[in-house]
Amino acid sequence: MKSTLLFVLILISSFSIAQNIIEPEKMENPVQKTHLNKIVFLDKVIPLENIQETDFLKTMIFQEDKDFDIRVFLDNSLVNYLHQLDSSLTVDELLKKGNYQFNFIVDGKLIYTENLNSGAGTAESKKIKTSFGIPFLSTKNEDSWGRYLWIRFYLANGGIDALETGNHLLKIEIKPYLKLSTLKVGNVIAEGEIKLIVPQKNISKEQIAIQKIKPNSGWKVSDEKFNQEKIRALNQKIAENRFREITGIVVIKNEKLLVEEYFNGYKRDSLNDTRSVGKSFSSALMGIAIKDGYIKNENLSLKNFYDVKQFNNYSSKKDSVTIKSLLTMSFRF
């Protein structure tokens, strides 16, 4: 009887392996074999070949300026999990239409679900890898889809409110998904949990208080009444780093200065890196110039204003660059 049962199990296992669309990497690491289909939590990045059981965390003091990583142990590669959802698709089609789904659960309540963009992660790793690490928080600030995934959970979708001061149980589940005419989601392929201790943030009264408007701004100061509690609540969120990298807030109403506050070491005369904000101002000014008749329309070319040949790196393509294509950054040259 035992030999018959063993034969059946081997047959089922062989059948399952045969269903793979691609051969995954061999699982030779003993720690991975012990923790298949598990997510473990770490306070630093550790290569798979160096990872030890003693590195795993069950409890952690959660601090936003410290490293926070996970290591995922699977019993197959992503593309094979996706193949189980739809065996009619090729490897390339599976990778274009699917990826991992992440579920963030705090204290037993589902807070955020994300179907990871199909472009996240390399195609090669999704074909063969059965283990991978993800830095959620990193003191090195390296560019990683894992960091942006955590930011979307924590800052944009309720994570920071769920992980308020106190003790919490964070659980993460990973499933495969395919976005076809309908969304197909597979079973849980990895899960793990950790107890997070979130310390009280030391916010002073001065950080929350409404800042007095200093003289010599060039604006008349308004004496109009407004809801000061809302500004104090805003200041507290900035102090708690819920709103990131805020340098200043200025409110002008009826041509008078109503609120003027600065944060994170910035002052009235500090320079800011405006980046794409400049495009918004340029577009608005161009609209005003067209409306007032200074410029005919947005389809005029650069050659209507400049002798483009006089500039370095001239090419004939630049003659046809329009104002609109510059404002929308849609012309390639």
Secondary structure by P-SEA (a helix, b strand, c coil): caaaaaaaaaaaaaaaaaaccccccccccaaaaacccbbbbbccccccccccccccccccccccccccbbbbbbcccaaaaaaaacccccaaaaaacccbbbbbbcccccccccccccccccccccccccccccccccccccccaaaaaaaaacccccccccccccbbbbbbbbbbbbbccbbbbbcccccbbbbbbbccccccccccccccccccccbbbbcccccaaaaaaaaaaaaacccccccbbbbbccccccbbbbcccccccccccccaaaaaaaaaaaaaaaaaccccccccccccccccccccccccccccccaaaaaaccccc
